[in-house]
Amino acid sequence: MSTSEQAPAADTPPTGTAPEATPDHRPTPAPTRRGWWTQLRPLALRLHFYAGVLIGPFILVAAVTGLLYTITPQLENLVYRDELTVPVGTTQVPLSEQVTAARAAHPDGDILSVTPPVADDSSTRVVFSDATVPADYAMTVFVDPYTGQTLGQVQSFGQWLGVRAWLDELHRTLHLGAVGRFYSEIAASWLWVVVLGGLALWIGRRRSRRRTLLVPDGTLTGRAKTRSWHAVTGTWVAIGLLALAASGLTWSKYAGERIGDVRSALDWRTPSVSTDLAAGIGADPAGNPDGHDHHGGMTMATGDTVFLAGAGGVGIDGVYAAATAQGLQAPLDITPPADTNAAWTVSENKRSAPTRYDAISVDPMTGQVVDRVDFADWPFMAKMTDWVIGAHMGILFGIVNQLLLAALAVGLLTVMILGYRMWWQRRPTGAAVGRAYPRGALRRLSPGALLLVGGVTAVSTWFVPLLGISLAVFLAVDVVLGARQRASTTAPVNAGRER
């Protein structure tokens, strides 16, 4: 029998029956379009997992050393109380005599800077280069400004003395030198990724369940309870951690160079006074265009003699007087000329709010101001950079700043410990460690989402090179683990086929 005889035509329903839609006539359903978050969530889960497990130790160490660093101002004042404070007298000896006393106590090395007393009961600091201390360190000699007697000398790193410099180095490099800088930069490079990824995952989860973001769910148990506390604690400290990551990257090696390039391109650099006398910036009001003819052929003092008035210049006493006449206030850093064509520099260095960084350069022969830069004239982003860094170091808002940093460090430690506990609770029965989230998140992305992920990754790795390098390592590890897993699951099947 022919086909036409076996069944009625497709478009002719049998008599007495209702028409039925055939496969050829059913409307083709439109493909379900997945939202951006639906596509990105599996990738965010896997990245958050890997970053937490592999970068977590770096972040944990940074949090512990940062917590220790928060107590350094009080610790420094306690340890070096005898060098930092003096009995209040009636009259201070000239600054040049104090420098002479410091030189007698430290006969070697160049004088790098002098810091006059910051209060009535404070000592004077004279900072020397010293071949016996580590690179980038110096030796600070303390002098009683009322008696001119030296009080001792302490190894220093910038403003920080001994124990504070040691804890600072511990936080930055773990005392491992250039190699140690990688640890802190890796921690800062990933901290913002971990924080933003965790926030996205938590907000996306809470939005679907209409629960608060800021209070743990007391009805949960087990791993769900751990996750709730992990996420809520992370949400509370998120803004502070992002600020710490951003400020930490500004003085890192590789990301710091990138940020410096951007700041230079956008003119966000911190301005500085000119000390070049030969450039004629400080022209003589009497009409000498280069500002240098009025020296009358005198030879400018060099070496330690530059600090003495009458030895071919005004000396440090005349420079200090010029700075106070210009309204500069303590704490001041006074830096001697680098050579015979350079001026003195006097800079305010008040790093706590309200900050003061006005600076002048002074002609060593006449005591006249050569150049001036006021903090009020700094670009806004240069000010912002300094404020953020000051807050990171716990010096911008004093004890309040220190307490906030300590709270952030404790919060970060709590988040990381709870994260590792979640990993442990996620482990399969009998397994030693938890399992990662399933693979394949990248393959399931739409072209648009894949382009977005690629673009964000490219920009991020340009700004933060160690982020890109470590991410490449993650991917390599993931590929190797995936290949091993596939090999272990296909081996029994192939063996069965051979039998």
N, C-alpha and C positions, 0 to 999 in steps of 0.2 A: 504494500500500500504506500502511496506517495505521502510526502510530508503534509500536503494540503489536506489529505484525507485523514490523517492521524489526529489533527487538532485544528480548531478554527483559527482563522487568521488572528494575528496579534492584536489588530485594532478592531476585531469583531467579537464582542463578548458572547458567551453561550446564552441561549435563550433562557429567560427567566432568572438570570443572575445579575447582580449589580456590577457595574464596571469596576475593575481592579487596576490599580496602577502597576505597571510592569517595571522591571529594573530600568528599561530604556527610557521610561517616562518619569521616573522619580526625579525631583529637583535635587541637584547636587548641593549638599550642604556646604556653606562657606567655611573655609578652614578657620579653626579657633585661633585667634590672635592672642599670644601671651604678652602680658604687660612687661615693662622693663624690669620691675622688681622680681617678677616671677622668673624671669630668665637669669637675673644676676644673683639671686639669693643663693643658689647652690655654689656658685663660684665664690661668693663672699664667705659662705660657711667653710669651704675648704681652705681658702686663703687665711681666714681668721684662725683656723685650727693649726695650720702649719706655722704661721707666725707666732702663735701662742706657745707651741711646743718647742720650736727650734730657736726662736729669738727670745723667748721668755727668760732663759737664764741671764742673758745680757741685761734685760730690763730689770730683773730682780737685783742684780749686782748694782746697777745704777741707782735703784731705789734705796738700797741699804746704805751705800756710800753717800748718797744725797741726804739721807736722814741724819747720818753722822755729821755731815757738813753744816746742818742747820744750827748746831750749837757752837760753832767756831767763834763767833764774836765774843761771847761770854768766856769761852775757854781761853782765847787769846789774851783777853784783859786779865784773867786770873793768873795765867802762867807767866806773863811778862809785866806784871804789875809794877815791879821795882824799876823796870826800864821805861815804862810808859808814863808813870806819874811821879811828880816831885812836890815837895812842900812849897806852898805859895810864898814867894818873896815880895820885895818891894820894887826892885829895879832889875831889869834884865840886862845882861852884858850884850854888847854888839854881836850881831849874827856872825860877822867875820871872825871874832874871837872864838865863838863856839865851833865854827868850822875848823879853825886852827887846832883846837883841842881834840876834835875828832880825828884830824889828820895825825896828830901825835899818837893817838891810840891805834890808828890803822895806817901805817906808813906806806903801804903798797896799794896799787890800784888807782884808777881815776875816780874823781868825784862825779857821780852821775846826777844827783839831785839833792836838794836840801828842802826839808819841810819844817817851817817854823812851828812853834807850839800852837795847837788848835784850841787850847783853853788855858786858863791861868795855872792849872796844876799839871799841864802836859809838858813832856820833854821835847827837845828838838831832835829831828832825825836827819842824819847825814848818810847818804847811800853811796857806797863804794863798789866799783867792780872788784872782783876777787877771783883769782885763778884757782883757788882751792874749793870753790863751791860748784855745784852742777851748772850746766849750761842754762841760760835764761835766769839764773839766780844771782843775787848780789849779797853784800854784807851791809847791814844797817848799824851805824853807831849812834847811840843815844847820849844826849848832852843835857845837863841841867841848865836851863836858860838863865837862872839867877846866879849861879856860882861859876858856870863855865866848866864844871867838872863832868867827865864822861861817866856814864852809868852802866855801860856794857855794850856789847854788840851781838847781833842776832842775824843768822842767815835769813834772807827774805826773798819773796817772789812777788814783785810789784809791791802792793801795799801789805800783803800778807806776811806775817812773821812765822818762823819755825813751825809750830804745830798746826797752825791754820793753813800754811802753805803745803804741809805734808798731807793733810786731809783733802785739800783741793786737788793735789796731784793724784791722790788715791781715787777720787771721784772721776777725774778726767782720763787717767791712763793706767790706773792700778799699779803705778810705779814701774811700768814695763817700757817706758820710753815711747818712741814713735810707734812701735807695734801696739802698745796699749791704747793709743788713740782710736784704733779701729773698733774696740769694744764699745766705747761711748758713742761713737758716730753711728755704729750699727743700731744701737739701742734707740738713739734719737731718730734715726732714719725710719724705723719701723713703728715707733710708738704712735705716731699720728695715724698710720694705716690701721693698726690694731684698734685704736680708739674709735676712729670713724666707722670701721667695719663693724665693731661691736655695737655702736649706737644704731647703725642702720638695721642690723639684725634684730635688736631689741625693740626698736620703734615699729618695725614691720610686724613683729610678732604680737606686740601689745595692741596695735591698731586693729588687727583682726579679732582680738578677744576683748577689746574695749576695757582694758584694765589699766591701772595707773602705772606710769613709768618709774615713779620715784619711791614706791613703797613695796617691799617684798611681799609676796603672796604667802600668807601664813597657813593656807590650807594645803600646801604642797608638801611632798615628802621625797626623800631620796635625791636622785640627780636633778629632778625638776626644782626642788627647793634650793639646791646648790646653785643652779643656773639663775634662779630668781635673785638670790643675794649677789651673785657675781655681776649680773647685769645692772641691778639697781645701784650698787656701789660704784660701778664704772660710770654710770650716768651722772652721779653726783660729782665725780672728780674729773669729768671729761674736759671741761673748758680749761681747767688748770693744767691738765696733762698736755693738751694741745699747745698751750702757751709755753710750757717747758720744752716740748719737742722743737717748736719753732725757734726759741731763743738758743737752745743747745746747738742747733744746726748752724747758727750764725758764726760760731767760733770753731766749728769743726774744720777738718783739713779740706776735704773734697767738696762737700756741700757748701762749706763756708766760702770757698773760692767762687763757686757759682753765684751765691748770694751777693758776694762782693762785686762781681761783674754786673749784676742787675742794678745794684745800688749806684755804681758808677755811671751806668748808662742813663739812669733816671735822675742823676744828680742828687742822690740821697746820702752821699758820703758826709762824714763828720768833718766840718771845716777846721782848718788850723791856721795859726798866725804865721806870717812869713818872717823868717829870721835872716834873710839875705840882705846884708847891708849894701853889697855891690849893686843890687838891683835898683837902689835909689827909691825904695818905697817910702822911707821916712825922710822926705826932703827937709833940709834945714829951713826954718821959717825966715832966716836972714837972707835967703836967696841962693844958697849953694844947692844946685839942682840934684846932686847925687847924695846929699845928706852926709857926706863923708869928709869934705874939704875942711870942715870946722875942727877936725882933729889936729890941725896945725903941725902935721908932721910927727906927732907923738907916736911912739910905738905902743901898740896895744899889749896889755899884759897877757901872758900865756901860762898854761899850767895852773898851779895853785895860786900864783900871784894875781890871777884875775879876780880872786875873791877879796883882795885887799884894796881899800880905797887909797887913791894916790899913787898906786903902782901901775900907772898907765891906764887909768880908768876910774870909774866911780865905785867899783867893787860891789860885793853882794849887798852891803848896807845901802848904797845908793839905789840899787835895783829894787830892793825891798821897799824903800821909801817911795819910789815911783809907783810901785804897785798899790800900796795903800792910798797914795794920793789919787789914784785912778778909781778908787772905790772897791778894789778887789778885797775879798774877805777870806779868812781861814775856813777850811784848810787850803793851804797854798802849796804848790810844787814849784820850786825855783830850779831851773835847769841852766847850767853855764853854757857859754858859747861853744859851738863845736870847733870853730877855728877863728882866725883873725878877721874873717869877713862875715861873721855871724853875730847875731844879737842874743842876749839873754831871753829866756822865756819864763813867764810867771803865769801859772794857770790855777784857777780855782778847781777844787776837786771834791766838791760836796755831792756825794752820790745818793744820799738819802733825800726824800722829798721834804721841801722843795729843792730840787737839784740846782746847783750853780756850777757853770763851767766857763765863765768869762775868762779870757786869756789875752795877754799883751806880750809883745816883744819889746825889749829895751836896748837902746844903744849902749854898749859897754863903756864908751868913752864919755858921753855926756849925760846919760841917764834919761834921755828923751825917749818917748814912746815911738816905736817904729811902725808897729801895726797892732790892730786890736780886732778880736772876734768875740762877740757876745753870744751867749747861749740863746738869747731871744732871736738871733738871726740864723740859727741853725735851721736847715730844712726840717719840716715836721716829721718825716720818716726817720731822719737821723735822731731826732729827739725820742721818737717812739722806740727805735731800736735800743737806745741807751736805757730807757725806762724798763723795757721788757727784760733786758739782760740784768739790770739792777734787781728787778723782782725775782728773777731766776736765782740770783746769788744771795737773796735774803737781806739785802741792804737798803732797798728803796723805802720800805715802811717800817723799818726797825723790828721790834719784837713781834709785832703783828704779822709782818712778812715772814718771819721765821716760823711762827706757829702755823701759818697757812701752808708753808712748804712742808713742815713736818706732817701736817694732816694729809697733804697730797701724797707724800711718800708712804704713809701708813695705808692710805686708801689704795694706792697702786699695789703695794705688797698684798693686801687683802684680795684684790681682784685677781692677781696672778696665782696666789695659792688656791683660791676657789676654782680658777680655771684648770689647774692641774688636778684638783680633786674631781672635777667633771670628767676629765680625760680618764682618770682611774675608774670612775663609776661607769664609764661607757664601755669598758673593756668587755669582750666576750667571756663567757664562762671558761675558766681555766687559763685565760690569756694573761700575760704579764703586764701588758699595757693596753690602753684604749685604742680603738680603731679610728681611722680618719673617715671623713665623709666621702661618699662614693665619687668615683672619677666620672669624667665625661661632661663636666659643666661647660667647658669651652666649646666642645663639639655641638652642644645643643643651643648655642647662642645664634640669634638671627644675624644677618650681615650687619645691620645697623648697630646692634648691641656689641658685636665683635669689633666693629670699627671704633666704637666709644671706648671699650676696654683697651684696645691697642693704643689709641691716642692718649688716654690718661696715663697709661704705663710709660709711653715714650717721653712725655713731658716730665713725669715724676722722676724717671731715671736720669734725665738730663740734669735736673736740679739736684737730685740726691743720688749720686753714682753708686754708692754702696747698697742702696735699695735695689737697683737694677742688677748688680752683681749677685747679691744674695738671692734675689728672686730667680735668677737663672740657675743658681745652685739648687733651689727648691724644685724647679721644673726637672732638672736632670735627675735628682733623687727620686722624684715621683715617677719619671719614665722608667728608671731602673726597677723600682719596686713593682710597677705595673707589669713589666716584662717578666719578672720573676713569678708574680702571682699567676699570670696567664700560663707560663710554662708549667707551674705546679698543678694547675687544674686540668690542663690538656694531656699531661703525661699519662695518668691512669687510663684515660679514654683511648689514647693511641695504643697503650699496652694491651688493652682488652681487644682491640681490633686485630692486633697482630696474632693474638691467641685464637 
